[in-house]
C-alpha cells in the first residue's frame, strides 16, 4: 500500500520510517506531529526522534492499535501528521486581509487545545475574518481534532505560522493594524468598544493568558464583562464573542456609509 493516506477531512498521513525520516529532514515545517509505536526501536526510529527534537516537532508514543486505526496499511510503527492546507507568509496575509469582509486577524498565544482552535477558526471564517496567526512553538497541533472542530474551515482560512509572535505583532502594527489583547478582567469593556480596523486580536491561553512580551505589543486590552459571578469562557467562546462584536461594528459602519 502507498505510504500516503488522504483522510476524508483532507489531512494527510505519511507512514513508514524512511518516508517520515525524509520528510523531517527536508520539510519539517509541514509536520504537525509524529506518532510512534510504543517499544519501537532501531536506527531509523532514533533518527526520527533526534530530528523531532532538533526541529521542534512534537512526537508521542501510542499503542499499535491506534496507528492501525488511523492507517490500515504497513506503517512500520511510525505516522507523521501533516497540515495539508499549508501556511501563508505573514507579509502576504497582511496584504490580503484588508480585502476580507472582516479585516480582522486572530493571533493565538499559548493556546494548546486543538478543539478550541478548530471551533474558533470555524467562527472567524464564517464571520468573514481574514486569518489566523499561530506561533511555531507552544501552540495547538492543527491536526485531525482541530480540523473536525472547524467543520473544514481550517482548510479555507489563511493561517500564518510565526517563529516569534511578539515580533510578528510589531510587523502587523507597522503595516497599519491595531493590536487588541485580552487580559482577564483588565482592559476596556468589549461591548463599549468601537473597533479600529484592520486589526489583530490576541487571545491568550486559558491558564496562562498572554505572555508579557506579547502583551506589550498590544495597543489596547479588552475584557468581556461576565455576569452571575461566572468568570470562565474558553478561548473559542471568548474569540467568538470578540469576533462577533467586530463583525457587528463593521456591518454598522458599512451601513452608515451607504446612507
C-alpha positions as CSV (number, residue, x, y, z in Angstrom):
1,X,0.0,0.0,0.0
2,X,1.1,3.6,-0.7
3,X,2.8,5.3,2.2
4,X,0.5,8.3,2.0
5,X,-3.1,8.3,3.0
6,X,-5.7,11.0,2.4
7,X,-8.4,11.1,5.1
8,X,-11.9,12.3,4.5
9,X,-11.0,15.6,6.1
10,X,-8.1,16.2,3.6
11,X,-5.5,15.7,6.3
12,X,-2.6,13.6,5.0
13,X,-0.8,11.0,7.0
14,X,2.7,9.8,5.9
15,X,3.5,6.3,7.0
16,X,6.8,4.4,7.3
17,X,10.2,5.0,8.8
18,X,12.0,6.1,5.7
19,X,9.3,8.4,4.3
20,X,8.8,10.1,7.7
21,X,12.6,10.4,8.2
22,X,12.9,12.1,4.7
23,X,10.0,14.4,5.5
24,X,11.6,15.5,8.8
25,X,14.9,16.0,7.0
26,X,13.7,18.1,4.1
27,X,10.4,19.8,5.2
28,X,9.9,19.7,8.9
29,X,7.8,22.8,8.9
30,X,5.0,20.7,7.2
31,X,4.9,18.2,10.0
32,X,2.3,18.8,12.8
33,X,3.3,15.8,14.8
34,X,4.7,12.3,14.7
35,X,3.3,9.2,16.3
36,X,5.5,6.2,17.1
37,X,4.5,2.7,18.3
38,X,5.4,2.1,21.9
39,X,8.5,-0.1,22.1
40,X,9.7,0.8,18.6
41,X,13.5,0.6,18.2
42,X,16.2,0.7,15.7
43,X,18.4,3.3,13.9
44,X,15.7,5.0,11.9
45,X,13.5,5.4,15.0
46,X,16.3,7.1,16.9
47,X,17.0,9.3,13.9
48,X,13.3,10.3,13.8
49,X,13.3,11.2,17.5
50,X,16.6,13.2,17.1
51,X,15.2,15.2,14.2
52,X,11.9,15.8,16.0
53,X,13.9,17.2,19.0
54,X,16.2,19.3,16.7
55,X,13.4,20.7,14.6
56,X,10.9,21.3,17.4
57,X,8.4,18.7,16.0
58,X,6.1,17.2,18.6
59,X,6.0,13.4,18.9
60,X,4.3,10.8,21.1
61,X,4.3,7.1,21.6
62,X,1.0,5.2,21.2
63,X,-0.2,1.7,21.1
64,X,-0.2,-0.2,17.8
65,X,-4.0,-0.3,17.6
66,X,-4.1,3.5,17.5
67,X,-1.7,3.5,14.5
68,X,-3.7,0.7,12.8
69,X,-6.9,2.7,13.3
70,X,-5.5,5.8,11.6
71,X,-3.6,4.0,8.8
72,X,-4.8,0.5,7.8
73,X,-1.6,-0.4,6.0
74,X,2.1,-1.1,6.6
75,X,3.0,2.0,8.8
76,X,6.1,0.3,10.3
77,X,5.2,1.8,13.7
78,X,5.5,5.5,12.5
79,X,3.0,8.0,11.3
80,X,3.5,11.7,10.5
81,X,0.5,14.1,10.6
82,X,0.7,16.8,8.0
83,X,-1.3,20.0,7.8
84,X,-2.1,19.7,4.1
85,X,-3.5,23.2,3.6
86,X,-0.1,24.7,4.3
87,X,0.7,28.1,5.8
88,X,0.7,31.6,4.4
89,X,3.6,34.0,4.8
90,X,2.8,36.8,7.2
91,X,3.5,39.6,4.8
92,X,1.1,38.1,2.3
93,X,-1.6,37.7,4.9
94,X,-1.3,41.3,5.9
95,X,-1.8,42.4,2.3
96,X,-4.8,40.1,1.6
97,X,-6.5,40.6,4.9
98,X,-7.6,44.2,4.1
99,X,-9.8,42.8,1.3
100,X,-11.6,40.4,3.6
101,X,-15.3,41.0,4.5
102,X,-13.9,41.5,8.1
103,X,-10.3,42.7,8.0
104,X,-9.5,41.0,11.4
105,X,-6.7,38.6,12.2
106,X,-6.8,36.5,15.3
107,X,-3.5,35.6,17.0
108,X,-3.1,32.8,19.5
109,X,-0.6,32.9,22.3
110,X,-0.1,29.6,24.2
111,X,-3.4,28.2,23.1
112,X,-2.9,24.4,23.2
113,X,-6.2,22.8,22.8
114,X,-6.9,21.7,19.1
115,X,-10.6,21.6,19.6
116,X,-10.7,25.2,20.8
117,X,-8.6,26.3,17.9
118,X,-10.8,24.5,15.4
119,X,-14.1,25.9,16.9
120,X,-12.6,29.4,16.8
121,X,-11.5,29.1,13.2
122,X,-15.0,28.0,12.3
123,X,-16.4,31.2,13.8
124,X,-13.8,33.5,12.4
125,X,-14.1,32.1,8.9
126,X,-18.0,32.2,9.0
127,X,-18.0,35.8,10.0
128,X,-15.6,36.9,7.3
129,X,-12.4,37.1,9.3
130,X,-9.1,37.4,7.4
131,X,-6.9,34.8,9.0
132,X,-5.1,33.3,12.0
133,X,-1.6,33.8,13.4
134,X,-0.1,31.0,15.4
135,X,3.4,30.6,16.9
136,X,5.6,27.8,15.8
137,X,6.1,26.6,19.4
138,X,3.7,26.4,22.4
139,X,0.7,26.1,20.1
140,X,-2.0,23.6,19.4
141,X,-1.4,21.0,16.7
142,X,-3.6,21.6,13.7
143,X,-4.3,18.0,13.1
144,X,-7.5,15.9,12.9
145,X,-9.0,17.2,16.1
146,X,-8.7,20.9,15.1
147,X,-9.9,20.1,11.6
148,X,-13.0,18.3,12.7
149,X,-13.9,21.0,15.2
150,X,-13.5,23.6,12.4
151,X,-16.0,21.8,10.2
152,X,-13.5,22.2,7.3
153,X,-12.8,25.9,7.9
154,X,-9.3,25.1,8.8
155,X,-8.6,24.3,5.2
156,X,-10.0,27.6,4.0
157,X,-8.9,30.3,6.5
158,X,-5.4,31.6,5.7
159,X,-3.0,30.8,8.6
160,X,0.4,32.3,9.2
161,X,2.8,30.4,11.5
162,X,5.5,32.6,13.0
163,X,8.6,32.0,15.0
164,X,8.3,35.0,17.2
165,X,4.7,36.2,17.9
166,X,5.8,39.4,19.6
167,X,7.9,40.4,16.5
168,X,5.0,39.3,14.2
169,X,2.7,41.7,16.1
170,X,5.2,44.5,15.6
171,X,5.1,43.8,11.8
172,X,1.3,43.9,12.0
173,X,1.5,47.3,13.7
174,X,4.0,48.6,11.1
175,X,1.5,47.6,8.4
176,X,-1.2,49.7,10.0
177,X,-3.1,47.1,12.1
178,X,-4.4,48.0,15.5
179,X,-3.5,45.3,18.1
180,X,-6.0,44.3,20.7
181,X,-5.2,42.0,23.5
182,X,-7.4,40.1,26.0
183,X,-6.4,40.1,29.7
184,X,-9.0,38.7,32.0
185,X,-10.7,41.4,34.0
186,X,-8.4,44.2,32.9
187,X,-8.9,46.5,29.9
188,X,-11.8,48.1,28.1
189,X,-15.3,46.7,28.1
190,X,-15.7,44.9,24.8
191,X,-19.4,45.9,24.5
192,X,-18.4,49.6,24.5
193,X,-15.6,49.3,22.1
194,X,-15.6,50.9,18.7
195,X,-13.1,48.8,16.9
196,X,-10.4,50.2,14.6
197,X,-9.9,48.1,11.5
198,X,-7.8,46.5,10.2
199,X,-7.0,44.8,13.4
200,X,-5.4,41.9,15.2
201,X,-7.0,40.3,18.3
202,X,-4.6,38.4,20.5
203,X,-6.1,35.5,22.6
204,X,-4.0,34.0,25.3
205,X,-4.2,30.5,26.7
206,X,-6.9,29.8,29.3
207,X,-4.4,29.0,32.1
208,X,-1.5,31.5,31.4
209,X,-3.0,34.1,29.2
210,X,-0.8,36.3,27.0
211,X,2.9,36.3,27.7
212,X,4.3,39.7,28.9
213,X,6.3,40.2,25.7
214,X,3.2,39.7,23.6
215,X,1.0,41.9,25.8
216,X,3.5,44.8,25.4
217,X,2.8,44.8,21.7
218,X,-0.9,45.4,22.2
219,X,-2.3,48.9,21.6
220,X,-5.4,48.1,23.7
221,X,-6.6,45.4,26.1
222,X,-10.2,44.1,26.1
223,X,-12.3,42.4,28.7
224,X,-15.6,40.6,28.3
225,X,-18.0,41.6,31.1
226,X,-19.4,38.4,32.6
227,X,-22.4,38.2,34.9
228,X,-23.6,36.0,37.8
229,X,-20.1,35.8,39.2
230,X,-19.1,33.4,36.4
231,X,-15.6,34.0,35.1
232,X,-14.8,31.2,32.8
233,X,-15.0,31.2,29.0
234,X,-12.8,29.0,26.9
235,X,-10.7,30.5,24.1
236,X,-13.2,29.6,21.3
237,X,-16.1,31.2,23.2
238,X,-14.2,34.3,24.0
239,X,-12.9,34.6,20.5
240,X,-16.4,34.1,19.1
241,X,-17.8,37.0,21.2
242,X,-15.0,39.3,20.2
243,X,-15.1,38.4,16.5
244,X,-18.9,38.8,16.5
245,X,-18.6,42.3,18.1
246,X,-16.0,43.3,15.5
247,X,-18.2,41.9,12.7
248,X,-21.3,43.8,14.0
249,X,-19.3,47.1,14.2
250,X,-18.1,46.6,10.7
251,X,-21.6,45.9,9.4
252,X,-23.0,49.1,11.1
253,X,-20.1,51.2,9.7
254,X,-20.7,49.9,6.2
255,X,-24.5,50.5,6.5
256,X,-23.9,54.1,7.8
257,X,-21.5,54.7,4.8
258,X,-24.3,53.8,2.4
259,X,-26.9,56.2,3.8
